[in-house]
Amino acid sequence: MTTKAVPHEVIPCDRLPAGQYRDLPEPPHWRKLVGPSILLLGLSLGSGEFVLWPYITYKFGFVVFWACMVGVLTQYFINMEIERWTLATGETAVTGFCRQWSGWAGIFLVCNVVPWMWPGWASGAATILTWEFGGDESTRVGYSIASLLVVGLALSLGPVVYRTVERVQTVLIAVVLVFLLVIFFLVVEPSHVWDMCKGIVNIGYIPEEMELPLFLGALAFAGAGGTMNLAQSDFVRDKGYAMGTYVGRLTSPLTGREEAVGDIGYHFEQTPENMRRWRGWWRAANREHLITFYALSVLSLILLSLISYATTRQAPGLEQGLGFVGAEGDFIAREHGSFFKHLFNWMGIAILLTTELGLLDACARISTDIIKTNWLREHAKWTRNRLYFLLLWVQIFFGVLIMLSDYNKPVQLLVLSASLNAGVMLLYSVLLLWQNNRVLKGALAMHPVRFVALLWACAFFGYFSFVTLREQLPKLWG
């Protein structure tokens, strides 16, 4: 099929090459699209779902659980606006930002690397492993490093990276949800559910004694959070959604066959036939994300927070870090036997390692896209596949160095990562507002309801980021 350049007024091409016109493929049934949102769910399980929100529930009960529900709903709308650009162009949202201003490349590279270089998930999984097998601080560090290396090998040895991650995440998430339901029915009482419902409608209340970085981080991690939401672009492109059909996939340089991966996307003319297909893709993508990301994220947040509330509210003064998770397991053992305690611990290990796998993959993907598209587009030697695996192992190397340092406690690392990522979410919410209204035209632009939702996201993360900075910066200089 003959292609032609996209006009300047449709997709800016003064900073990056112009795209080309191609017809939009036919949309499949939404169930055939399941996958990308499962990966995003795997990223969210080990941060807000298993650690931060259960930790907040242990310390404060359900008084701020309203923010959890608001946060995950806000992320649903943000993620679908990230998908909108990729469905329409086959490019990632970050590439779209760089079309507006080339400086966004360096800014988003920093935003992607710095908040996620802290391996809190590997450290958390290692902590629980020491509870199961015994060991001291050096053992925990050893387990952390070993888990980083195992995850790196898993990502390196699968022929098609996306397919490897999707299969691993799907199996682990299915097992985790089954375990969660078993534990839930063992320990949660109707009164606990009622307390949670009262917290959900307690909108706007924040206890004075609540640390703002913790609250801001939990808002960001009520879902995936930070630049991990931007990875949805990479996932749907590798899955072959809409115009992503014309862009190749990342493959392993060790076991996979090299595929041509495009740096620049495509566009389609808004003919009646293409617009019929667009509406089909948009409906299917929204349904897939609503069910496999939003609904399952809400379910896992509710289940894990209720389990924490039911098992730890009578155990005040726990040690910092993952002490509340240990208290959950001890309660389960006292009431229902040690078998269920071990089941709970291994569920936690699976959740944290699932997140570490998804995080390393997504972070390397985003950095690869930024570097290749903006700075190495003409370098044939540095293919996307080679660049991805280099960045993956560099990230693992720095994770190992951090674990060998003194700053390697899991909850510390998670709160730091989450707080930094909340500011990043404010930044790209503003950019999505501009890009999906001013660059995408006509029927491709945002519906007014979506526009209001993104305005809300900017105000939501902007307010709490400002308040946190105002409170925390004087402490840094003091």
Secondary structure, 3 states (H helix, E strand, C coil): CCCCECCCCCCCCCCCCCCEECCCCCCCCHHHHCCHHHHHHHHHHHHHHHHHHHHHHHHHCCCCHHHHHHHHHHHHHHHHHHHHHHHHHCCCHHHHHHHHCCCHHHHHHHHHHCCCCCCHHHHHHHHHHHHHHCCCHHHHHHHHHHHHHHHHHHHHHCCEHHHHHHHHHHHHHHHHHHHHHHHHHHHCCHHHHHHHHHHHCCCCCCCCCCCHHHHHHHHHCCCCCHHHCCHHHHHHHHHCCHHHHHCCCCECCCCCCCCCCCCCCEECCCCHHHHHHHHHHHHHHHHHHHHHHHHHHHHHHHHHHHHHHHHHCCCCCCCCCCHHHHHHHHHHHHHHCHHHHHHHHHHHHHHHHHHHHHHHHHHHHHHHHHHHHHCCCCCCCCCHHHHHHHHHHHHHHHHHHHHCCCCCCHHHHHHHHHHHHHHHHHHHHHHHHHHHHHHCCHHHCCCHHHHHHHHHHHHHHHHHHHHHHHHHHHHHHC
